[in-house]
Amino acid sequence: MKHLTRKASTAALTLATVALPATALAHTGDHVHGGLMAGLTHPVTGLDHLVALVLFGALLAGTTLKEKQLGFVAAGISLAAGFAGGVALGGHVAMEAVITGSALLFAAALAFPASVRGKAACAVAFLLGAHGWAHGVEMTGSLAGFGAGFMASSVLLMLAGLPLGQQIQKIAPALRAVLAAGAALGLMLLAG
């Protein structure tokens, strides 16, 4: 029991650390992006993107290889399509709400058993399009450089979420549901 409590505490602390973003910090509108380095750093320095991408990766932990592959492909397509839309069409009013909502949904879905999470992750990967859109809206300079950096950094963040998801899966289902609900509530409160 003591071992389970320690594991639960470690997982809760890890989840809390990942799930405490300020709403859409990466999209204050007072900066511009351009080039490879900006593309690499923006998903990491924008807490909204960091949280959503890591949590999306965590959803894929413990799933089948095929579900992981489909999830990453769906996420990549969604991010790239959103990026192209942002570059071509500019901002939209729902962008920040969808970004925050995606992190909320990914946090809540961590309560599901792995057998369901893989399918859920594939189904909600389209929400990552809002993250790509936001990057496309703010990007200036080298489209190819920024886009390549943004995609590489996004994939690495999703891969970083896999060990987090593995740890969360070790927690008893009821406690996992409470932790996921707490993370989702925290994200909602931060979203205002």
C-alpha positions in Angstrom: 0.0 0.0 0.0 2.8 2.4 0.9 4.5 1.6 -2.5 1.2 2.4 -4.3 0.8 5.7 -2.4 4.3 6.7 -3.3 3.7 5.9 -7.0 0.4 7.8 -6.9 2.1 10.8 -5.3 4.8 10.8 -7.9 2.3 10.5 -10.7 0.1 13.2 -9.3 3.1 15.5 -8.9 4.2 14.8 -12.5 0.7 15.4 -13.8 0.3 18.5 -11.8 3.6 19.9 -13.2 2.5 19.2 -16.7 -1.1 20.4 -16.3 -0.5 23.9 -14.9 -0.3 26.1 -17.9 -1.3 29.7 -18.2 -3.9 29.9 -20.9 -2.3 30.3 -24.3 0.9 32.0 -23.1 2.5 31.5 -26.5 -0.1 33.7 -28.2 0.2 37.1 -26.7 0.4 38.7 -30.2 3.4 40.8 -29.2 6.0 38.7 -30.9 6.7 37.2 -34.3 8.4 33.9 -35.3 10.8 33.1 -38.0 13.2 30.4 -38.8 14.1 26.9 -37.5 15.1 28.0 -34.0 11.8 29.8 -33.5 9.9 26.7 -34.7 11.9 24.5 -32.4 11.4 26.6 -29.3 7.8 27.9 -29.6 6.1 24.6 -28.7 8.4 24.2 -25.7 8.1 27.8 -24.4 4.4 28.1 -25.0 3.0 26.3 -22.0 -0.4 25.7 -23.7 1.4 23.7 -26.5 3.8 22.0 -24.1 1.0 20.7 -22.0 -1.3 19.6 -24.8 1.4 17.8 -26.8 2.8 16.0 -23.8 -0.7 15.0 -22.7 -1.5 13.8 -26.2 1.6 11.6 -26.1 0.6 10.3 -22.7 -2.7 9.2 -24.1 -0.9 6.9 -26.5 1.1 5.1 -23.7 0.1 1.5 -23.2 -1.7 1.4 -26.5 -1.0 -1.0 -29.4 1.8 -0.2 -31.9 -0.8 0.4 -34.6 -2.7 2.9 -32.4 0.5 4.7 -31.5 1.3 4.9 -35.2 -2.2 6.1 -36.2 -2.2 8.6 -33.3 1.1 10.1 -34.3 0.2 10.3 -38.0 -3.2 11.9 -37.2 -1.5 14.4 -34.9 1.1 15.2 -37.5 -1.5 15.7 -40.2 -3.6 17.9 -37.9 -0.7 20.0 -36.8 0.5 20.5 -40.4 -3.0 21.2 -41.8 -3.6 23.7 -39.0 -0.2 25.4 -39.6 -1.1 25.8 -43.3 -4.5 27.2 -42.4 -3.0 29.7 -40.0 -0.4 30.8 -42.6 -3.1 31.1 -45.4 -6.1 32.5 -43.5 -4.8 34.2 -40.3 -6.3 34.0 -36.8 -9.8 33.0 -35.8 -11.8 33.7 -32.6 -12.0 30.0 -31.5 -8.3 29.3 -31.7 -7.4 29.9 -28.1 -10.5 28.2 -26.8 -9.8 25.1 -28.8 -6.1 25.1 -27.6 -7.2 25.2 -24.0 -10.0 22.8 -24.6 -7.7 20.3 -26.2 -5.4 20.2 -23.2 -8.5 19.8 -21.0 -9.8 16.9 -23.0 -6.4 15.2 -23.2 -6.1 15.5 -19.4 -9.6 14.1 -18.7 -9.0 11.2 -21.2 -6.0 10.0 -19.1 -8.6 8.4 -16.8 -9.6 5.9 -19.5 -7.9 2.5 -19.6 -5.2 2.1 -22.3 -7.5 0.0 -24.4 -9.8 3.0 -24.9 -7.3 5.8 -24.8 -5.6 4.9 -28.1 -8.9 5.1 -30.0 -9.8 8.3 -28.2 -6.5 9.9 -29.0 -6.9 9.1 -32.7 -10.4 10.5 -32.6 -9.4 13.8 -30.9 -6.1 14.4 -32.7 -7.8 16.9 -34.9 -7.9 19.3 -32.0 -4.1 19.7 -32.4 -4.9 21.5 -35.6 -5.6 24.6 -33.4 -2.0 24.4 -32.1 -0.7 24.3 -35.7 -3.1 27.1 -36.7 -1.8 29.4 -33.9 1.8 28.8 -35.0 0.9 29.5 -38.6 -0.8 32.7 -37.7 2.3 34.1 -35.8 5.0 32.7 -38.1 7.0 35.1 -40.3 10.3 34.6 -42.1 11.3 31.2 -43.3 8.2 29.1 -43.7 10.1 25.9 -44.3 12.5 26.5 -41.4 9.8 27.4 -38.9 7.5 24.6 -40.0 10.2 22.0 -39.8 11.3 23.1 -36.3 7.7 23.3 -35.1 6.9 19.8 -36.4 10.1 18.3 -35.0 9.6 19.9 -31.6 5.9 18.9 -31.5 6.7 15.2 -32.2 9.5 15.2 -29.6 7.0 16.6 -27.0 4.5 13.9 -27.8 7.2 11.2 -27.5 8.1 12.7 -24.1 4.5 12.1 -23.0 4.8 8.4 -23.4 6.7 7.7 -20.1 4.2 10.0 -18.3 1.3 8.0 -19.6 3.0 4.7 -18.6 3.3 6.0 -15.1 -0.3 7.2 -15.0 -1.5 3.7 -16.2 0.1 2.1 -13.1 -2.2 4.0 -10.8 -5.4 2.4 -9.7 -8.3 3.3 -12.1 -10.3 5.2 -9.4 -7.3 7.3 -8.4 -6.4 7.8 -12.0 -9.9 9.2 -12.6 -9.6 11.6 -9.7 -6.2 12.8 -10.9 -7.4 13.3 -14.4 -10.5 15.2 -13.1 -8.3 17.3 -10.9 -6.0 18.1 -13.8 -9.0 19.0 -16.1 -10.5 21.2 -13.3 -7.2 23.0 -12.9 -6.9 23.6 -16.6 -10.5 24.9 -16.7 -9.8 27.3 -13.8 -6.7 28.6 -15.4 -8.6 29.1 -18.6 -10.9 31.4 -16.8 
